Amino acid sequence: MNLAKKKSLAARTLKVGKGRIVFVNSRLDEIKEAITKQDIRDLKKSGAILIKEIVGKKKVIKNKSRSPGNIKKKVNKRKQEYVIITRKLRRYLAELKDGGKISNEYFKKIRKKIRNREFRSKVYLKEYIGELKWKKYRNQRFLSLQNWKFWK
């Protein structure tokens, strides 16, 4: 006799796989007459339906403990520092650009330098921008002086 439907009903009711359910041969008639989930539960209680133990490797959930010198923590800390500094510098640079204190060309160059971690902090960025402004001013002044000498 085919008891595949009964086996799937038992699997659903008892919340196990079909392969783990075993019917006792001497009580197949009772199993055959079982229609409801409650019937299946009663048969399990009475011992007509057995559930096999899990075969194979069981998943062992292990809490991973890390040693103090684990590289993963260092990398994450470094990354966090990078993200914080980068956001701070980019915010400051955007303020300068919106205020018209820095040109689009310099904005792009400095942004690349921020990405490459050339500035340790906001102070270093301010210093670099100050140098750029000084160089620009000096070049303009130098060129204007050269032109003046040339014409005289």
Legacy VTK file of the C-alpha trace (Angstrom):
# vtk DataFile Version 3.0
C-alpha trace
ASCII
DATASET POLYDATA
POINTS 152 float
0.000 0.000 0.000
1.129 3.552 -0.794
1.500 5.777 2.246
3.380 8.663 0.615
0.572 11.146 1.307
0.420 10.056 4.947
4.184 10.445 5.203
4.082 14.003 3.818
1.189 14.841 6.161
3.174 13.485 9.091
6.265 15.460 7.977
4.269 18.705 7.833
2.548 18.031 11.144
5.661 17.023 13.077
7.854 19.597 11.284
10.554 17.196 10.097
11.695 15.938 6.710
9.931 13.038 4.963
13.105 10.962 5.123
13.112 11.017 8.934
9.588 9.580 9.338
9.252 5.826 9.905
5.975 3.944 10.164
5.821 0.886 12.413
4.831 -2.068 10.177
2.574 -3.714 12.736
0.391 -0.562 12.998
0.068 0.357 9.318
-3.730 -0.083 9.419
-4.082 2.641 12.060
-1.773 4.947 10.094
-3.791 4.317 6.947
-6.990 5.459 8.672
-5.413 8.675 10.031
-6.860 11.712 8.238
-6.173 14.774 10.365
-3.069 16.303 11.852
-4.365 15.481 15.293
-4.584 11.788 14.299
-0.932 11.912 13.251
0.070 13.540 16.564
-1.810 10.851 18.503
-0.112 8.092 16.499
3.287 9.620 17.255
2.448 9.698 20.953
1.342 6.093 20.893
4.516 5.016 19.042
3.054 4.076 15.635
5.095 6.811 13.948
8.780 7.187 14.780
11.178 9.998 13.891
14.769 9.124 13.018
17.645 11.110 14.441
19.488 13.502 12.141
22.247 11.693 10.243
25.452 13.420 9.218
27.284 16.465 10.434
25.297 18.730 12.632
25.826 22.433 12.315
27.644 23.618 15.353
27.053 27.270 16.054
30.249 28.547 17.523
30.833 32.021 18.843
33.901 33.253 17.039
36.317 34.755 19.477
39.021 36.983 18.072
42.466 37.392 19.452
43.651 40.909 20.312
46.013 41.054 17.345
43.486 40.103 14.701
44.003 42.043 11.464
40.293 42.346 10.730
39.731 44.721 13.618
42.674 46.874 12.586
41.397 47.114 9.022
37.917 48.085 10.174
39.288 50.718 12.528
41.486 52.136 9.784
38.541 52.214 7.424
36.349 53.985 9.967
39.012 56.640 10.497
39.346 57.059 6.724
35.595 57.472 6.278
35.313 60.041 9.080
38.242 62.142 7.852
37.176 61.926 4.213
33.633 63.056 4.962
34.872 65.940 7.098
37.312 67.141 4.439
34.818 66.785 1.601
32.217 68.751 3.559
34.724 71.556 4.171
35.798 71.550 0.519
32.178 71.758 -0.630
31.648 74.767 1.666
34.659 76.496 0.104
33.404 75.777 -3.402
29.888 77.010 -2.612
31.353 80.150 -1.057
33.320 80.801 -4.251
36.651 80.655 -2.427
38.013 77.878 -4.617
37.770 77.201 -8.356
36.261 74.088 -9.911
39.666 72.978 -11.193
41.248 73.111 -7.748
38.151 71.511 -6.246
38.603 68.424 -8.420
42.354 68.204 -7.747
41.933 68.527 -3.991
39.088 66.014 -3.966
41.376 63.457 -5.625
44.031 64.163 -3.034
41.487 63.635 -0.264
40.563 60.301 -1.845
44.260 59.335 -1.842
44.564 60.265 1.840
47.137 62.985 1.355
45.661 65.070 4.185
45.735 63.768 7.740
43.305 66.357 9.027
41.407 69.531 8.217
44.405 71.616 9.340
46.622 70.019 6.672
43.962 70.666 4.050
43.691 74.336 5.070
47.473 74.645 4.931
47.566 73.141 1.432
44.817 75.467 0.198
46.698 78.429 1.698
49.830 77.387 -0.228
47.813 77.111 -3.437
46.398 80.609 -2.976
49.862 81.993 -2.220
51.348 80.344 -5.316
48.523 81.657 -7.464
48.930 85.163 -6.037
52.724 85.034 -6.435
52.469 83.844 -10.058
50.000 86.607 -10.925
52.172 89.234 -9.261
55.305 87.885 -10.955
53.671 87.916 -14.374
52.364 91.434 -13.887
55.865 92.606 -12.831
57.442 90.900 -15.837
54.996 92.601 -18.182
55.684 95.939 -16.535
59.472 95.551 -16.959
59.014 94.421 -20.540
57.112 97.542 -21.475
59.492 99.964 -19.814
LINES 1 153
152 0 1 2 3 4 5 6 7 8 9 10 11 12 13 14 15 16 17 18 19 20 21 22 23 24 25 26 27 28 29 30 31 32 33 34 35 36 37 38 39 40 41 42 43 44 45 46 47 48 49 50 51 52 53 54 55 56 57 58 59 60 61 62 63 64 65 66 67 68 69 70 71 72 73 74 75 76 77 78 79 80 81 82 83 84 85 86 87 88 89 90 91 92 93 94 95 96 97 98 99 100 101 102 103 104 105 106 107 108 109 110 111 112 113 114 115 116 117 118 119 120 121 122 123 124 125 126 127 128 129 130 131 132 133 134 135 136 137 138 139 140 141 142 143 144 145 146 147 148 149 150 151
